[in-house]
Amino acid sequence: MRNMLDLVLELGVERAMAKGRETWQRQGQQVGMGNLLLGQLQARFGTQSERIVDRIREADTESLQRRSLRLLTASTIDAVLAD
């Protein structure tokens, strides 16, 4: 029979693992969205400067979503990246 300490430790490990999975999924989603947006920007406006690539890589998920939508109607890259 397991004692209380074992149960508490197991629950803590399970919670930590779940939290880690959530974090990794969010980060993976953010990287994927950034890579997709960079590819779309390159297809539409040509090769991007390192400054623009850095801005995309550092952007949060919400910003990447807004920029992805702006890409559909923007006529310049500055209009896509406007915050």
C-alpha positions as CSV (number, residue, x, y, z in Angstrom):
1,M,0.0,0.0,0.0
2,R,1.3,3.4,-0.9
3,N,1.7,6.0,1.7
4,M,0.5,9.6,1.5
5,L,3.9,11.0,0.6
6,D,4.0,8.7,-2.5
7,L,0.6,9.9,-3.6
8,V,1.5,13.6,-3.1
9,L,4.7,13.1,-5.0
10,E,2.9,11.3,-7.8
11,L,0.3,14.0,-8.1
12,G,3.0,16.7,-8.1
13,V,4.9,14.9,-10.9
14,E,1.7,14.5,-12.9
15,R,0.8,18.2,-12.6
16,A,4.3,19.3,-13.5
17,M,4.3,17.0,-16.6
18,A,0.9,18.3,-17.6
19,K,2.1,21.9,-17.2
20,G,5.2,21.2,-19.2
21,R,3.2,19.6,-22.0
22,E,0.9,22.7,-22.2
23,T,3.9,25.0,-22.3
24,W,5.6,22.9,-25.0
25,Q,2.4,22.8,-27.0
26,R,2.0,26.6,-26.8
27,Q,5.6,27.2,-27.7
28,G,5.4,24.7,-30.6
29,Q,2.3,26.4,-31.9
30,Q,3.9,29.8,-31.6
31,V,7.0,28.6,-33.5
32,G,4.8,27.0,-36.2
33,M,2.7,30.1,-36.6
34,G,5.8,32.2,-36.9
35,N,7.4,29.9,-39.5
36,L,4.2,29.9,-41.5
37,L,3.9,33.7,-41.4
38,L,7.6,34.1,-42.5
39,G,7.0,31.8,-45.4
40,Q,3.9,33.7,-46.5
41,L,5.8,37.0,-46.1
42,Q,8.6,35.7,-48.3
43,A,6.2,34.5,-50.9
44,R,4.4,37.8,-51.1
45,F,7.1,40.4,-50.4
46,G,10.4,38.5,-51.1
47,T,13.2,37.7,-48.7
48,Q,12.9,39.4,-45.4
49,S,15.6,41.2,-43.4
50,E,17.0,39.8,-40.2
51,R,15.2,42.5,-38.3
52,I,11.8,41.4,-39.6
53,V,12.6,37.7,-39.0
54,D,13.5,38.6,-35.4
55,R,10.3,40.5,-34.9
56,I,8.3,37.5,-36.1
57,R,10.2,35.1,-34.0
58,E,9.8,37.2,-30.9
59,A,6.0,37.8,-31.4
60,D,3.4,36.2,-29.2
61,T,0.6,34.1,-30.6
62,E,-2.0,36.8,-30.6
63,S,0.3,39.1,-32.5
64,L,1.1,36.4,-35.0
65,Q,-2.6,35.8,-35.5
66,R,-3.3,39.5,-36.1
67,R,-0.4,39.8,-38.6
68,S,-1.5,36.6,-40.4
69,L,-4.9,38.2,-41.0
70,R,-3.5,41.5,-42.0
71,L,-1.3,39.8,-44.6
72,L,-4.5,39.0,-46.5
73,T,-5.2,42.7,-47.3
74,A,-2.0,44.6,-46.6
75,S,-0.1,46.1,-49.6
76,T,3.2,46.5,-47.7
77,I,5.1,44.5,-45.2
78,D,5.0,47.5,-42.8
79,A,1.2,47.3,-42.9
80,V,1.4,43.6,-42.0
81,L,3.7,44.2,-39.1
82,A,2.0,47.3,-37.7
83,D,1.1,46.9,-34.0
